[in-house]
Amino acid sequence: MNTYIRMSGLGGQGVVTAAHILGSAAVKDGKNALVNPFFGAEKRLAPAESYVRISDEEIFDAGEILYPNIIMIFHPDVILQGKSYTMPFFSGIKKEGIIIVCSSKEIPFSEDENKNLKDLNVKVYFFPAIDLAREVGGTELATNIAMLGALLGITEIVSHKAMHEALIERFGGKAKFVASGSTAALDEAIKKQYDKIEKLIASNARVLDESYKKAAAMKK
């Protein structure tokens, strides 16, 4: 089975990082995955997209995903202000597809948009990823992790275990603090860096877990 995911967001939201974590989790589950980022000007709040292909078979095609099964919108402005390389934002979505929008409230679509989505039997979920990232992680920089948790809760596209492992791997969790025979100052610097990484991983893990639970409840 092939699953094509298109992630659309703004520069600085970690859309590319989210795609790589998801792709890595799929590989850890024994699947094949291919990740392609796409962005223009590398500046904050500029449009950014990433494409993730996941399959039980070998993947041969690459590049932009024109016909996704899943679309993830990381910021309301992708829709409200057209900050997207793909217009309308749901262009190409396949029948029975899923759209996850990062928004604390429903965004009103036009009559034509609603009709198109209904005809394709597409399910749209509005998920407060930014709010949850702030509340649980203490920063909206964890919005991308909250979106991954929402994806996991709604689709179970990869295992919870694999997602956690990919998260740890991405943020350096394999690093080990080993006391050395060098100066105490160097040891202390290494320890502080290790502690910082551990806290980052723990915070992101909490965001992932809380998002997963909230999204799973929305699906019921």
Buried (B, 14 or more C-beta within 10 A) or exposed (E): EEBBBBBBBBBBBBBBBBBBBBBBBBBBBEBBBBBBBBBEEEEEEEBBBBBBBBBEEEEEEEEEBEEBBBBBBBBBBBBEEEBBBBEBBBBBBBEEBBBBBBBEEEEEBEEEBEEBBEEBEBEBBBBBBBBBBBEBBEEBBBBBBBBBBBBBBBBEBBBBEBBBBBBBBBBBBEEEBEEEEEEEEEBEEBEEEBEEBBEBBEBBBBBBBBBBEBBBEBEE
